[in-house]
Amino acid sequence: MSNELRSIQYLRAVAALMVVIVHYQAPLIRLGYHGWSPQVFGSGVDIFFVISGVVMWLSTVDRDLTPGDFLLKRAVRIVPMYILITLFIATIMFAFPWAVNNGHFDGPHLAASLLFIPWEHPDLRGHLYPVFVPGWTINAEMFFYLLFSVALLFAVRLRILAVAVVFGVLVLAGAILRPTGPLSFYTEPYLLEFLFGLVIAAGYRTTGRIGILHSALLVAGGLAGLVLSAAFEPYVQDVDRTVIWGIPAAMIVCGSMYLERAGALRHSRIMHFLGNASYSIYMTHTIVLSACGFVLSRIPLSPIAQQLIYRPFAMAAVVTAGCLTYVLVEKPMTKGLRALTGRRQRRQQIA
């Protein structure tokens, strides 16, 4: 059912491009830019987290899935691309360390990254980032998948409650105990954003239309929240992202779903395709952004010209590379792995 929602596909595309924009900052700094770089585009991650909760609920609520089946399906979808990108970056770090701005080859760090274990980055001290730095979000996703797989053992009516209790206890423990190191990763408030998505999806299944006006007001309210967080960025730096970005993200996702139900979203092949390619865009964008910055720095232009050209040039390159990666790598690889795991499951059932 989740794959039939245009709103989810469109928001995947938007969220991926938002993350691309926020990651312009490092290459632009290397090109001499020291102006304002709004961090609010990082809320694309929060939109992804809410969407993940929505998709997990809608894709499992009417199906009799075991925890193992669920985790296998998620692994086939997420793990191969993540491993490919991680190993690619690690290879560059090992063979061409001069080409990497933040990071160097570190065996334990690489092992932890491949196992989705939060680990302090060897160069970005104090941050639990994997080799592929934006992959911290994948670590959070994998933790959510693990917890949700256990929740599948409960009756449908108890699953959201089970996830809410665990996440609630973890976040409360984090606020009280202030754990450090890898344990701190599992007590972050943004874990609640997955719960937001579960609640939205459950409500979506049990309610009818809420009207175009109310749906649009939800989206507008979420967008207004993000705009305000950008406008008052210096004053909300100490406010947790779950409040300033997570709640607006949930409003945008919820409102968009109901706008679609009300017939207010038109079909867009481009947005639908970009939604499908959003994971590949996300997984390749930092590599492409760095490469674009490197290319422009070698062109004899003024720093201002380089900075102006960088944004459209980098976005075009990121989208092109991400879409090609989706068509040539992710899509056939995922299709092949799904066929392989499907055959194995059928053989096990026969045996």
Summary of the structure (lengths in Angstrom):
residues: 351
radius of gyration: 20.6
end to end distance: 31.0
largest distance: 68.8
contacts: 1135
relative contact order: 0.15
helix: 77%
strand: 0%
